Amino acid sequence: MNYIYIGPFELKISQSANLRLPDGSDYAITIPEANILKTLNDNVELLISRKELEAAGWGEDSSIGVNSLAVAISNLRKVLKLGGIRIINEPKRGYKITFDNSIQFKKPDLNVKQKKTENTSVDNYKLIKISIILTTLFLSLFLSFYFLFSWVEVECSTVFNNDACYLKSEENELRKIKFKDDAKVYFVSPDHYVEVNDAK
Amino acid sequence: MMLNKVLALSILIFSIITTIIIYGVVNGAGCSYELDNVKTSVNTDTFLTCYRGKIVALHYQREGVAPTSFSTWKVEGRQLVFGKQVIYFVYDRNKISGGDDDNENDRYNRLSQGYKMFFYHFEISNGKAYIFQTFPKRNLVIGDIEGRISFFRK
């Protein structure tokens, strides 16, 4: 797809052709008309002969009508005058294109478009970063708390000259049992503990 | 700039936690032990083996009135080891024999089916494992252990 800027117009040529003004209005033209316009635009203010324009529009096809070029030029004039562009005919010499600078159309600011695109990609990048931060923090917190609260905390220390391993949450219950000499005690609760005599 | 610092910090924290968990998995993969005669209650016995981090346990109920009081459950999972803390990540728990009626063993295993991670503290002395647990209840179970629990602990 080709984009050609002709004065305030944007000429788009693909399967079909159309002219777009900066205000967004589109005007459909034929492919031969687009090619004629392109040729005129490549030679601004210069006279182009009928033969050259016919060749640009329809190639070397000799079957075109006598008025085909005139009709194409007429159609182009209708659209181009909206943008202050004129196609001037000099009898027996050819056609040329001129621009009327009194009509000003605001050209699309490419920098603004570019800045907008840059801002959008920066915003997306920021969003991705924030998502990664939230996900990693959530997972870190979840795993930390899960392990922390599920951890079986057992402390081993010397109690009344005996070695005792006990659930940390039951530390205060230890005094409720009677220790034998030279016994190691594995303690969960006063009702549930084991003494191992040969452990020490 | 600030956002980048927070991002780096959160990734760092997550990496540290992940590394710790991976350490537990790798350390646990050094296991090669058998745990016998674990009396979890009056009528139930547990036998457990661990090899290269995979655990297979059998829960038996063999006492009481046959056949409803007889049942066997097979449990499979992976173990993570952090020092004396042994964590079983259970991914499969099935009844492999026994009737439809519930007994103590069935009830315990059916309830445990709702959980995947089980935390224990192992104290080992003279071939005996003294296993502390806080879930489903505070308990101390004793079994005969033979072999290596992890890479760094015999």
Interface residues (C-beta under 8 A of the other chain):
Chain A: K126 K129 I130 I132 I133 T136 L137 L139 S140 L143 S144 Y146 S150 W151 V152 E153 V154 C156 C165 L167 S169 E170 K184 Y186 F187 V188 S189 H192 Y193 V194 V196 D198 A199
Chain B: L3 N4 V6 L7 S10 I11 I13 F14 I17 I21 K84 Q85 M117 F119 Y120 H121 E123 S125 N126 K128 Y130 F132 Q133 T134 F135 R138 N139 L140 I142
